Amino acid sequence: MTTTVVSPTGNAFEVWQANLEAKLAPKYTPKVMGVYGHCVDHVRRFGAIREVIVKIIPELAAVPEAKFQAAQWLHNADRVPEYKSYIEEIAFAWARDNRERYSEMPEQKFMKLARREGFKTFCLTTCLADSPWLQEDREDIANTVADHSKFMDEPGDSPLLTLIRICDKVDRMGPLGIMSSAAFQGANKMAYDEHKPFGCESTEEGRMITMYEDIFRIMEWFGMLPSDEARKAVDINFFAHFVLNARTLGKEIAARTGVENKIEEDIKKALGKHYAEVNEALRGYCLRSAIECSNFE
């Protein structure tokens, strides 16, 4: 039976969303989460980024803002320790009940699927069960939250998932996002591998062993955005400056370790076909900076 609900802009949605934010905001803090990087400031910035994106990609404006806000606030819930433990319990139970069904799937891929199902089930049963959303909308929100951190966008992605994933990446490629990532990854990682300072073994979260690798994890997201239109939401001048800072880092690592500076190889690998585009933006940035600096007495 379909439940009749008020419009997504009606009071029932506003009250539910306000309650969700009031519940999650105190948990999205370094004190509760144990580390900075996925906290309430990151979540709140999605709203302003969304406004930029829907102007560039008008079809994404069709996603109801209230629905976007639900996914926005839930997308990092699995970082909260008490929720993470519960999600893991759900995931292990799902894995136990479904291993035979996925018997041909490699173990690592299967467990990733189990965690995804655990997060989705958590959202549906714990967070969205009392919401005024129709079941199909609850499913879309929960699927978006569970899939937002997957490696690549896919043709079948819902508009909500596409919008959330763009917001997440665009924020991570800005000054505040890079600072957040450094705080998060720097809690338990060396700056670089003193035995092999250059070259990225992995940019996958959970497999990176240095802060150096995280730089290229952020850098490669530029090309991983789903379209040229989505890339317009990135502040290309700052992003070019970020690449310039990486080159400066490479020079210092080489000078301090005596190892040949090979950071340009890592930059080319991370930027791929966008290498020339970002370099052109960097040349423009440097030229404007030189003109601005010449105005100082």
Secondary structure, 3 states (H helix, E strand, C coil): CCCCCCCCCCHHHHHHHHHHHHHHCCCCCHHHHCCCCCCHHHHHHHHHHHHHHHHHCHHHHHCCHHHHHHHHHHCCHHHCHHHHHHHHHHHHHHHHHHCCCCCCCCHHHHHHHHHHHHHHHHHHHHHCCCCCCCHHHHHHHHHHHHHCCCCCCCCCCCHHHHHHHHHHHHHHCCHHHHHHHHHHHCCCCECCCCCCCCCCCCCCCCCCCEHHHHHHHHHHHHHHCCCHHHHCCCCHHHHHHHHHHHHHHHHHHHHHHCCCCCHHHHHHHHHHHHHHHHHHHHHHHHHHHHHHHHCCC
